[in-house]
Amino acid sequence: MERKHLIVITAVVVLLVGATYGYLEFNRGVAGTASMPVQEKVTAGELLADFQTDEAAANQRYVGMTEQVVQVSGTIRAMEPLGTGVTNVVLETGDDLAGIVCEFQDEEVPTDWRSGADVTIKGICTGLLMDVVLVRCVAVENK
């Protein structure tokens, strides 16, 4: 009878450990961009030009196989609150038809940012749609 109890107790412990691990993994958030190392530093115009010149090479360089942080400097063309807790900050590129769209959580957008301000942003590059898109963006303090 003791062996049976030991097997049942072991099975229950293994099940509880597995369930706890699964719950924690399911509810784990994504890594904060602010704490991730920067892989590339470019201006908004350079980033767009790289994608327009050779999209495959730019994808390899800026998007990569794993998430990599790109730091982009430029001038704010527009700020577009989406009403879903997200604000898109669009950086000027010199091309009226394309920009760098930087997706911020509303609380991450500095309150003093306005159109025409020079800024530096870190984000995860997801590639070129009509604009180059960066997600999970954070502001970089200019020192």
C-alpha positions as CSV (number, residue, x, y, z in Angstrom):
1,M,0.0,0.0,0.0
2,E,2.9,2.4,0.7
3,R,4.3,2.1,-2.8
4,K,0.9,3.0,-4.3
5,H,0.7,6.1,-2.1
6,L,4.2,7.1,-3.1
7,I,3.3,6.8,-6.8
8,V,0.1,8.9,-6.3
9,I,1.9,11.6,-4.3
10,T,4.7,11.8,-6.9
11,A,2.2,12.0,-9.8
12,V,0.3,14.8,-8.0
13,V,3.6,16.8,-7.3
14,V,4.7,16.4,-10.9
15,L,1.3,17.5,-12.1
16,L,1.3,20.6,-9.8
17,V,4.8,21.6,-10.9
18,G,3.9,21.2,-14.6
19,A,0.6,23.2,-14.2
20,T,2.5,26.0,-12.3
21,Y,5.1,26.2,-15.0
22,G,2.5,26.2,-17.8
23,Y,0.5,29.0,-16.0
24,L,3.6,31.1,-15.5
25,E,4.7,30.7,-19.1
26,F,1.3,31.5,-20.4
27,N,1.1,34.7,-18.4
28,R,4.7,35.8,-19.0
29,G,5.0,39.2,-20.6
30,V,7.4,40.2,-23.4
31,A,10.9,41.6,-22.6
32,G,11.0,45.3,-22.2
33,T,12.7,47.0,-25.1
34,A,14.4,49.5,-22.8
35,S,16.5,46.8,-21.2
36,M,17.4,45.1,-24.5
37,P,20.7,45.9,-26.2
38,V,20.6,48.0,-29.4
39,Q,21.7,46.1,-32.5
40,E,21.6,49.0,-35.0
41,K,21.7,52.8,-34.8
42,V,20.4,54.7,-37.8
43,T,18.5,57.8,-38.8
44,A,14.9,57.6,-40.0
45,G,15.9,58.5,-43.6
46,E,18.7,55.8,-43.6
47,L,16.4,53.1,-42.3
48,L,13.8,53.8,-45.0
49,A,16.4,54.1,-47.7
50,D,17.9,50.7,-46.7
51,F,14.5,49.1,-47.1
52,Q,13.7,50.8,-50.4
53,T,17.1,49.9,-51.8
54,D,17.2,46.2,-50.9
55,E,14.3,45.0,-48.8
56,A,15.7,41.5,-48.3
57,A,19.1,42.8,-47.0
58,A,17.3,45.3,-44.8
59,N,15.1,42.6,-43.4
60,Q,18.2,40.5,-42.6
61,R,20.0,43.5,-41.0
62,Y,17.1,45.1,-39.0
63,V,14.5,42.4,-38.5
64,G,16.7,39.3,-38.3
65,M,15.7,35.8,-37.1
66,T,15.1,36.9,-33.5
67,E,13.9,40.1,-32.0
68,Q,16.5,42.8,-32.3
69,V,16.3,46.4,-31.1
70,V,16.9,49.2,-33.6
71,Q,17.6,52.8,-32.4
72,V,16.2,55.4,-34.8
73,S,16.8,59.2,-34.6
74,G,14.6,61.6,-36.5
75,T,12.0,64.4,-36.5
76,I,8.4,63.7,-35.5
77,R,6.1,64.1,-38.5
78,A,2.9,63.2,-36.7
79,M,1.6,61.6,-33.5
80,E,-1.5,59.4,-33.9
81,P,-3.3,58.1,-30.8
82,L,-5.2,55.0,-31.9
83,G,-7.6,55.0,-28.9
84,T,-6.6,51.5,-27.9
85,G,-3.9,52.4,-25.5
86,V,-1.4,52.7,-28.4
87,T,0.0,55.8,-30.0
88,N,1.9,55.8,-33.3
89,V,4.7,58.3,-33.6
90,V,5.6,58.8,-37.3
91,L,9.2,60.0,-38.0
92,E,10.0,62.1,-41.1
93,T,12.1,60.4,-43.7
94,G,12.3,62.9,-46.5
95,D,9.7,60.8,-48.5
96,D,6.2,62.2,-48.3
97,L,4.7,58.8,-49.0
98,A,6.6,56.8,-46.4
99,G,7.8,57.2,-42.8
100,I,9.0,55.3,-39.8
101,V,5.9,54.3,-37.7
102,C,6.9,53.7,-34.1
103,E,4.2,52.0,-32.0
104,F,4.2,53.1,-28.3
105,Q,2.0,52.2,-25.4
106,D,0.3,55.5,-24.4
107,E,2.1,55.7,-21.1
108,E,5.5,55.4,-22.8
109,V,5.1,58.5,-25.0
110,P,6.9,61.5,-23.4
111,T,4.4,64.2,-22.6
112,D,6.5,67.0,-24.1
113,W,6.8,65.4,-27.6
114,R,5.2,67.3,-30.4
115,S,5.4,67.4,-34.2
116,G,8.7,68.8,-35.3
117,A,10.6,67.6,-32.3
118,D,13.9,65.7,-32.8
119,V,13.8,62.4,-31.0
120,T,15.6,59.1,-30.6
121,I,13.5,55.9,-30.3
122,K,14.3,52.2,-29.6
123,G,12.0,49.6,-30.9
124,I,11.7,46.1,-32.5
125,C,11.7,46.5,-36.3
126,T,9.0,44.3,-38.0
127,G,9.9,45.4,-41.6
128,L,8.4,47.4,-44.4
129,L,4.7,47.6,-45.1
130,M,4.1,51.0,-46.7
131,D,6.2,52.5,-43.9
132,V,8.9,50.9,-41.9
133,V,7.3,49.7,-38.6
134,L,8.8,49.5,-35.1
135,V,6.8,48.0,-32.2
136,R,7.2,48.1,-28.4
137,C,9.0,51.4,-28.7
138,V,10.5,53.5,-25.9
139,A,12.0,57.0,-25.9
140,V,15.8,57.3,-25.6
141,E,17.1,60.0,-23.3
142,N,19.3,62.4,-25.3
143,K,22.3,63.2,-23.3
